[in-house]
Amino acid sequence: MSLSLETAVAYVPRAARPCHFEPDILEFNQGVLAPYGMRFDPSYAAGGSNTTFLELAEGVLREAPGPLPTPDLLIVAYALPDPHAPEKTLAAHLTRVFDGRPMSFAVSEQGLGAPFTALRIADAYLRSGRCRSVVLLILEQTSFPYPEPFVQDGDLVDSAVLLALGPAGGWELAGVGSSGPHCDLAALLDRPPGLPGDERPGDRLVVTGSWGDSLDLGPAGPKAHQAPPGSYCTGVWLEFARHHEEWRDAYRTIVFGDVDPRTGAGHVATFTRRERAVADGDRWGGHP
């Protein structure tokens, strides 16, 4: 059995709230920044949306089409930190949405590779027999009380993606891979992990992030789709959430690939269209 996409939700909030930090959060951030010669200055965040990870997570959960079944595993993945994060341990807090039953943790400090690593971990849990179902939340907040040119000059926006993975979805996770710095994205995407051996080029869609040039795969090669600018680690996953149903009618394989503009490391994940019907008893609706 492999993990398959059962529900996908994209969430881009439009509202903003005033910049405010409680005294203990202000003190925490000052302590974190001081060793790097940086100063906590709320004026940098005054023009931002000041949306927290908690608000992003709650927003994308509200957008889900109906109540989500209880997963065995809940993973939060992010590339950019949330200055408000010490207010709550988010992954543990979110288990309350599912009655405190899932195992939960976060994946961070990996740039835009965090969601790819989260998928690799989820697949390992499945293969070890420790889970059958996963909810992956990919979060990106963009308001910082200190200079963060990568975000502030890049016009990034807040966004969140929910991927619910279980045994009965339409897109099956076939493989996840990474490369070191100075990645050649075209080469990485040419033979991604989990690619079906009998696949024809026209059966495949390649989805890339917005940081590099659009790929020219030739008229006889796979089709290409590039995520629009405005996101760092959520870009290709926002596109998956928005288009996975229409893509299922047109392609047998989707390959997601991105190169981190900060490190040059490349990441790739392959999903294949699930062909066989799954019995109702295989659907994940909680533990037996």
Secondary structure, DSSP 8 states (H G I E B T S, - for coil): ---EEEEEEEE-----------HHHHHHHHHHHGGGT----GGGTTTS----HHHHHHHHHHHSSS-----SEEEEEESS--TTGGG--HHHHHGGGGTT-SEEEEE-SSGGGHHHHHHHHHHHHHHTTS-S-EEEEEEE----SS--HHHHTTT---EEEEEEEESS-SEEEEEEEEE-SS--HHHHHHS-TT--TT--GGGEEEEE-SSS------TTS-EEEE--SS-SSSHHHHHHHHHHHHHHHH-SEEEEEEE-TTT--EEEEEEEE--S---GGGS-SS--
